[in-house]
Amino acid sequence: MSEAFMLHSFPRAILHVDADAFFASVEQALVPGLKGKPVVTGKERGIIACASYEAKALGIGRGMPLFEAKKRCPQLVILPSDYETYSLYSKRMFTIMRRFTPVLEEYSIDEAFADITGLRRIHRTSYEEIGFRMQKSIQEELGITVSVGLSLSKSLAKLCSKFRKPAGFTAVPGRYIHVLLQHTPLEKVWGFGPNTVELFEKHGLKTAYDFTMRTERWAGGMLGKVGREIWNELRGNAVYEIKTEEQAPQATIIKSKTFTPPSSDKAFVYAKLVRNLEAAFMKARRHKLRPRLLGLVLRHQDFRHEGLEAALNRATSSTIELLPLVNSMFDQLFREGALYRSTLVLLGKLEDDSAEQLELFEDRLRIDKLRTVAAAVDELNEKYGKHTVRSATSLYLAAREKSAREAQPARRADHVAGETARQRLAFPRVSIDV
C-alpha cells in the first residue's frame, strides 16, 4: 500500500514551463505552411539540432545525421537554425510568464521555473488555473505549444511537465506526490545520471517512489548532499530556490564551425580558425572580458581531434596581438594530407577588461593602439555586419564556394526597409505563400 507524504495541497506552488520541440516549433510558427509537416533544424551542421513532433513520430530525432533522416523521410523539411529568432521567441515567452509572477528563473532558452505561491488572491483563481492561463497565453501569442508542470518543488514540477508532452498540463498537489513518483522511472529524475540509476538498481530500486521510501540518511550516504536535496525535493520539501538573478559571466568563450566538404587545404583550414578567433574576441570585447588562456582544436573527418593550449603572460582583448601565437600553434597542429571538418577556438581564464593592471615592462603605446584598432573594427562590424572588417587571412574564405551547411535562414536575407544584415527589427516575421 502506497504512503502519502503530506496532506497539504500547495504549501508552495512551483511551475515548470518547457517549450515543445522549440526550434522546430518556432519555424512552424513563422511559416504556417510547415505546420503538420516533419520539420528539422540543423542544416548548417549536417546533423539534426531539433525535430518537430511530426518528425519524431517517424523515428527522426536530435543528433541524427541529415542524410539518414532524409532516407527515412524523403519529404522531410530541413532548415538552417535561426538562433536569433529563437532567442526573440524565448524572450517573449519569458515576458509573458512574468505577467503572472515576478519570480521567474530562465533555466534555458526554452524552459523556465516560476514561483506562483501566494498569487491566487491577486489572480482570483486557483494555482492550476494560473498555469493554464500562462500556457494558453504563450500558445495564442507565439503560436508555439509548451508543456507545464505544477507541484511543490522544482524537481517535481519538472517531472510534471515531462509527464504529458506536447502541450500537456500536469498538476500534482502534495497529497498525490506519491502517485506521480510511482509512475516515474529512476532515469527520469532530474539529477540522476546513468551511473546513479545503475547503482540504485543494484539496491533494488526501480522508481522514484522507491528512492523516496528510503531514509534521508540513506540517500545522503549514497549521493552525499545532492542525494539529500533530491530526496527532499521529491517528497515535496522544496530545497532548490528559484534563481531570479542574472547568470554569472561565462568562464570560457568557445567558437567552432564545421565545414563541408572536409578540407586538407592548409590555407583554408587556417582561415576558418582565424574566423573563429575573430568571432570569439568580438564576443569577449562585447562583454568587456579578456582571456589569459587560448585553446585551439582541429577536428579530423573521422572525428578525431588534436588541440593545444597556451597560457598568456598578459591578458588581452586584441585579435591581432595573438595572431602570431595562433599561427605558431596551428603549424604544430596541422598535418599535411589530413582531412579536417572543423576548427575550434577557446578563450579561457577570462578577466574584467575594465580593471586592467599596468605592468612595468609592457609596451603601453602598442597595447593602446591595438585596443583602438579593435574598437574601430567592432564599431564598423556593428554598423555594417559581422566580419565586414576582418583579417586578411580570412579574406581567403570569400573566394570559396558556399556549402549547404553555410545556408542562412530566410530572416537573415529578407530585410524590411531600414534593416541591415547586422541590425534588424526585434520581431519575428511570418512568411505566407499566396
C-alpha positions, 0 to 999 in steps of 0.5 A: 500500500502506497504512503502519502507524504503530506496532506497539504495541497500547495504549501508552495506552488512551483511551475515548470514551463518547457517549450515543445520541440522549440526550434522546430516549433518556432519555424512552424510558427513563422511559416504556417505552411510547415505546420503538420509537416516533419520539420528539422533544424540543423542544416548548417551542421549536417546533423539534426539540432531539433525535430518537430513532433511530426518528425519524431513520430517517424523515428527522426530525432536530435543528433541524427545525421541529415542524410539518414533522416532524409532516407527515412523521410524523403519529404522531410523539411530541413532548415538552417537554425535561426538562433536569433529568432529563437532567442526573440521567441524565448524572450517573449515567452519569458515576458509573458510568464512574468505577467503572472509572477515576478519570480521567474528563473530562465533555466534555458532558452526554452524552459523556465521555473516560476514561483506562483505561491501566494498569487491566487488572491491577486489572480482570483483563481486557483494555482492550476488555473494560473498555469493554464492561463500562462500556457494558453497565453504563450500558445495564442501569442507565439503560436508555439505549444509548451508543456507545464508542470505544477507541484511543490518543488522544482524537481517535481514540477519538472517531472510534471511537465515531462509527464504529458508532452506536447502541450500537456498540463500536469498538476500534482498537489502534495497529497498525490506526490506519491502517485506521480513518483510511482509512475516515474522511472529512476532515469527520469529524475532530474539529477540522476545520471546513468551511473546513479540509476545503475547503482540504485538498481543494484539496491533494488530500486526501480522508481522514484517512489522507491528512492523516496521510501528510503531514509534521508540518511540513506540517500545522503550516504549514497549521493552525499548532499545532492542525494539529500536535496533530491530526496527532499525535493521529491517528497515535496520539501522544496530545497532548490530556490528559484534563481531570479538573478542574472547568470554569472559571466561565462568562464570560457568563450568557445567558437567552432564551425564545421565545414563541408566538404572536409578540407586538407587545404592548409590555407583554408583550414587556417582561415576558418580558425582565424574566423573563429578567433575573430568571432570569439574576441568580438564576443569577449570585447562585447562583454568587456572580458579578456582571456589569459588562456587560448585553446585551439582544436582541429577536428579530423573527418573521422572525428578525431581531434588534436588541440593545444593550449597556451597560457598568456603572460598578459591578458588581452582583448586584441585579435591581432596581438595573438595572431602570431601565437595562433599561427605558431600553434596551428603549424604544430597542429596541422598535418599535411594530407589530413582531412579536417571538418572543423576548427575550434577556438577557446578563450579561457581564464577570462578577466574584467577588461575594465580593471586592467593592471599596468605592468612595468615592462609592457609596451603601453603605446602598442597595447593602446593602439591595438585596443583602438584598432579593435574598437574601430573594427567592432564599431564598423562590424556593428554598423555594417555586419559581422566580419565586414572588417576582418583579417586578411587571412580570412579574406581567403574564405570569400573566394570559396564556394558556399556549402549547404551547411553555410545556408542562412535562414530566410530572416537573415536575407529578407530585410524590411526597409531600414534593416541591415544584415547586422541590425534588424527589427526585434520581431519575428516575421511570418512568411505566407505563400499566396 
